[in-house]
């Protein structure tokens, strides 16, 4: 079956409707993921609707698929927005919950979670990780990536190993809280992904962190 020019027109219409009220980027917008999910779902649904339509009415198929996809995408995004609000209210103030519009990043400073040169999670931080586990269990249709990061003091090999051990330690606690192992992936980035300059003490402290990324299974 061929996708006709009419399909392109239908897709253009769906995207145009979704973008008719453009919103400025606002990291504190509690509904960012809802809108993003609606747009993503609309585009995906429009493509699927056009492809499965076999009676020649590609425009109808694309538009119907776009509407249905927008609804599903908005529901996924709304869950992510709700989860972000709940986590921000429940976790320690030094733990950041970052809503990117497509995913959530829970950023934990290493100095808060681990003692110096250790991969053993501090006992007082286990409760926050179990709170996060409860949240992940409440919203099960997501995948979870746990990445350890370091500053650039010491060799690359040592820092990569330490960052991986720390990521595994965090993931182990999430799993003890009931999160399925099939949802979890761990990585040790070492000092390859800094978010600040390693030339200052403040920058190095910011780079020492564990990031837990929560992505919807769209």
C-alpha positions as CSV (number, residue, x, y, z in Angstrom):
1,X,0.0,0.0,0.0
2,X,1.2,3.5,-0.8
3,X,1.0,6.5,1.5
4,X,-0.4,9.4,-0.6
5,X,0.1,13.1,-0.5
6,X,-3.2,13.2,1.4
7,X,-1.5,11.4,4.3
8,X,1.1,14.1,4.5
9,X,-1.7,16.7,4.6
10,X,-3.4,14.9,7.4
11,X,-0.2,14.7,9.4
12,X,0.3,18.4,8.8
13,X,-3.1,19.1,10.1
14,X,-2.6,17.0,13.2
15,X,0.7,18.6,14.1
16,X,-0.8,22.0,13.3
17,X,-3.6,21.4,15.8
18,X,-1.2,20.3,18.4
19,X,1.0,23.3,18.0
20,X,-1.7,26.0,17.5
21,X,-1.0,27.4,21.0
22,X,2.8,27.2,21.3
23,X,4.2,27.2,24.9
24,X,7.5,28.6,26.0
25,X,10.0,26.2,27.7
26,X,9.3,26.1,31.4
27,X,11.1,23.4,33.5
28,X,8.6,24.1,36.3
29,X,5.5,23.6,34.2
30,X,3.5,20.7,35.9
31,X,1.8,19.7,32.6
32,X,4.8,19.7,30.2
33,X,4.7,15.9,29.7
34,X,1.0,15.9,29.2
35,X,1.3,18.2,26.2
36,X,4.5,16.6,24.9
37,X,2.8,13.1,25.1
38,X,-0.2,14.4,23.3
39,X,1.9,15.7,20.4
40,X,4.0,12.6,20.2
41,X,1.0,10.3,20.3
42,X,-0.8,12.4,17.7
43,X,2.0,12.1,15.2
44,X,2.5,8.3,15.9
45,X,-1.2,7.7,15.8
46,X,-1.6,9.6,12.5
47,X,1.1,7.5,10.9
48,X,-0.3,4.3,12.1
49,X,-3.8,5.3,11.1
50,X,-2.7,6.1,7.6
51,X,-0.7,2.9,7.2
52,X,-3.5,0.6,8.3
53,X,-6.2,2.3,6.3
54,X,-6.7,0.1,3.2
55,X,-9.8,1.5,1.6
56,X,-8.2,4.6,0.1
57,X,-9.2,7.1,2.7
58,X,-5.8,7.8,4.1
59,X,-6.8,11.2,5.4
60,X,-9.6,9.7,7.6
61,X,-7.3,7.0,8.9
62,X,-4.5,9.5,9.7
63,X,-6.8,11.9,11.4
64,X,-8.6,9.2,13.5
65,X,-5.2,7.7,14.4
66,X,-3.9,11.1,15.3
67,X,-6.8,11.8,17.7
68,X,-6.6,8.4,19.3
69,X,-2.8,8.7,19.6
70,X,-3.0,12.1,21.1
71,X,-5.3,10.8,23.8
72,X,-3.0,7.9,24.7
73,X,0.1,10.2,24.6
74,X,-1.6,12.8,26.8
75,X,-2.5,10.1,29.4
76,X,1.2,8.9,29.5
77,X,2.4,12.4,29.8
78,X,-0.1,13.2,32.6
79,X,1.2,10.2,34.6
80,X,4.8,11.5,34.3
81,X,3.7,15.0,35.4
82,X,1.9,13.6,38.3
83,X,4.8,11.4,39.3
84,X,7.2,14.3,39.1
85,X,5.0,16.4,41.5
86,X,4.7,13.5,44.0
87,X,8.4,12.8,44.0
88,X,9.3,16.4,44.4
89,X,7.0,16.6,47.5
90,X,8.3,13.3,49.0
91,X,12.0,13.2,48.5
92,X,14.7,15.0,50.4
93,X,15.2,18.7,49.4
94,X,18.8,18.0,48.2
95,X,17.5,15.5,45.6
96,X,16.4,17.1,42.3
97,X,13.5,15.9,40.3
98,X,13.9,17.2,36.7
99,X,11.0,17.1,34.3
100,X,12.5,17.3,30.8
101,X,9.2,17.0,28.9
102,X,10.0,13.4,27.8
103,X,11.3,11.8,31.0
104,X,12.0,12.4,34.6
105,X,15.6,12.6,36.0
106,X,16.0,12.1,39.7
107,X,19.5,13.5,40.5
108,X,21.2,12.5,43.8
109,X,24.5,14.1,44.8
110,X,27.0,11.3,45.5
111,X,28.1,13.0,48.7
112,X,24.6,12.7,49.9
113,X,24.2,9.0,49.0
114,X,27.7,7.6,49.6
115,X,30.7,8.1,51.9
116,X,34.0,9.1,50.3
117,X,35.3,6.4,48.0
118,X,32.5,4.0,49.0
119,X,29.8,2.3,47.0
120,X,27.7,1.5,50.1
121,X,24.5,3.6,50.3
122,X,24.2,5.7,53.4
123,X,21.6,4.3,55.8
124,X,19.7,7.6,56.0
125,X,19.3,7.7,52.2
126,X,17.8,4.2,51.9
127,X,14.4,5.6,52.9
128,X,14.4,8.1,50.0
129,X,15.3,5.3,47.6
130,X,12.4,3.2,48.9
131,X,10.1,6.1,48.4
132,X,11.3,6.2,44.9
133,X,10.7,2.4,44.6
134,X,7.1,2.9,45.7
135,X,6.6,5.6,43.1
136,X,8.1,3.4,40.3
137,X,5.8,0.6,41.4
138,X,2.8,2.9,41.3
139,X,3.7,3.9,37.7
140,X,4.9,0.6,36.3
141,X,4.8,1.4,32.6
142,X,8.3,3.0,32.6
143,X,11.9,1.9,32.2
144,X,14.5,3.0,34.7
145,X,18.1,3.8,34.0
146,X,20.5,4.3,36.9
147,X,23.8,6.0,35.9
148,X,26.7,6.7,38.3
149,X,28.9,9.8,37.6
150,X,32.2,11.0,39.1
151,X,34.5,14.0,38.9
152,X,37.9,13.7,37.1
153,X,40.1,13.1,40.1
154,X,41.8,9.7,39.6
155,X,42.1,7.4,36.6
156,X,39.3,6.9,34.2
157,X,39.2,3.2,34.9
158,X,38.9,3.6,38.6
159,X,36.2,6.2,38.3
160,X,34.2,4.2,35.8
161,X,34.3,1.2,38.1
162,X,33.3,3.2,41.2
163,X,30.5,4.9,39.3
164,X,29.2,1.5,38.1
165,X,29.3,0.0,41.6
166,X,27.4,3.0,43.0
167,X,24.8,2.7,40.2
168,X,24.4,-1.0,41.0
169,X,24.1,-0.3,44.7
170,X,21.2,2.2,44.1
171,X,19.5,-0.2,41.7
172,X,19.8,-3.0,44.2
173,X,17.8,-0.9,46.8
174,X,15.2,0.0,44.2
175,X,14.9,-3.7,43.4
176,X,14.6,-4.6,47.1
177,X,11.6,-2.1,47.2
178,X,9.8,-4.2,44.6
179,X,10.9,-2.7,41.3
180,X,11.3,-5.5,38.7
181,X,14.8,-6.1,37.6
182,X,13.6,-6.2,34.0
183,X,12.9,-2.5,34.2
184,X,16.3,-1.5,35.5
185,X,19.5,-0.8,33.6
186,X,22.7,0.4,35.3
187,X,25.7,2.2,33.8
188,X,29.0,3.7,35.1
189,X,29.8,6.9,33.2
190,X,32.9,7.8,35.2
191,X,33.7,11.4,34.4
192,X,32.6,11.3,30.8
193,X,29.4,13.2,31.3
194,X,30.1,16.3,33.5
195,X,27.4,18.8,34.1
196,X,29.8,21.4,35.5
197,X,33.5,22.3,35.2
198,X,35.9,19.9,36.9
199,X,38.3,22.9,37.4
200,X,36.6,24.0,40.6
201,X,35.6,22.2,43.9
202,X,32.0,23.2,43.3
203,X,31.9,21.9,39.8
204,X,33.5,18.6,40.9
205,X,30.9,18.2,43.6
206,X,28.1,18.7,41.1
207,X,29.6,16.1,38.8
208,X,29.7,13.5,41.5
209,X,26.1,12.2,41.3
210,X,23.8,9.3,40.6
211,X,21.0,10.0,38.0
212,X,17.9,7.9,37.8
213,X,16.1,8.4,34.5
214,X,12.4,7.4,34.3
215,X,11.2,6.9,30.7
216,X,7.6,6.0,29.7
217,X,7.2,2.8,27.6
218,X,5.4,4.6,24.7
